[in-house]
Every structure is written in C-alpha cells, then in structure tokens.
Amino acid sequence: MRILLAVFALVLAGATPALAQSNSGNAAQTRDDRLVRSVTVEDLKAIVLAEGHTVNWVGNSGPVSVGGKTRDGLLFDLIGRACEEPGVIGCLGIAMQVTYDIDSRLTLEKINLVNSRYWGASVWLDEEGGRLVINRYVILDAGVTMKNIRLNLANALAINANVQKEVW
C-alpha cells in the first residue's frame, strides 16, 4: 500500500508542472530553439501568448487559426496554410494578417506605394469583403525556429503600423 501511495504521489507531482504550463502557453512549445516544421492550433495559441498578446478566438478562419490582440488593442490573425499535406500533422505555413475596414481615404495608388516600400508584407484590397489586408507569410518547409516565427510576428505587426500610417 505504501508503494502504491508513493507511486501515486510521484505521478501527481510530475503532472502538476505540466498542468501549470498548459495554462501559461507551454514553455517547451515556445522555446526559442524549438525547430518547427508544421504548426497546430496549439502552436499558434502558444506563439500569441509567448509574445504577451491575448488569444481572442480560435478557429474562425479555419481549423488551424487563432485571433490575437496586442496590448495596444490591435487585432491580428494567425492562419495555418498548406494543412492538407499527406503525412503532415498541422500546417506547413502561417499567414499573419491584420485587416481594416476600407473607407474613401484608401486608394489603389496608396496600396501600390506601400507594397513597393514594405517588402516584408503584402498589402491588398479585398473589395468584396470591404477590407484592407496586410499579410506576412511564413513558410515552415525544412524547419524554422520558434524564435524566428515569433520575430516574424513582431515584424508583421511593426510593418502594419507603418502601412497604416501611410494608407490613412
């Protein structure tokens, strides 16, 4: 009986840190040197949380997608792409997007100008949806470190700020 209780106590003690980590974005999942070849929705949530942002939604833009919110209130999306590859769990790419409702101040000339100035993102007008889309795409083929993915998100949000100033 003592052995059984001791084993139970060890199992319980081992499980406690894992539970704590899952609530804070799982430290092992966001470790800087972790090599990422594909992402799941849990990876995307961990990226958002590791950068100090909040997760606003999960799954609105497909099964592997999350919406985040920066401390300043900027809403952005991380959307898994190339998700139906045989033998791959998750998605082989990540679209990092910020969208805005369009208004009369937005012109195609301004969109072309920012596209020529900010090579790190694509900017386009979704006239059907009535929105401006600022997108940075990260390809994970052969592996990218988690730190690189998080830096790409930081760059996407920084480019967004510059594009927003120039377009409006």
Secondary structure, 3 states (H helix, E strand, C coil): CHHHHHHHHHHHHHHHHHHHHHHCCCCCCCCCCCEECCECHHHHHHHHHHCCCEEEEECCCCCCEEEEECCCCCEEEEEEECCCCCCCCCECEEEEEEEEECCCCCCHHHHHHHHHHCCCCEEEEECCCCEEEEEEEEECCCCEEHHHHHHHHHHHHHHHHHHHHHHC
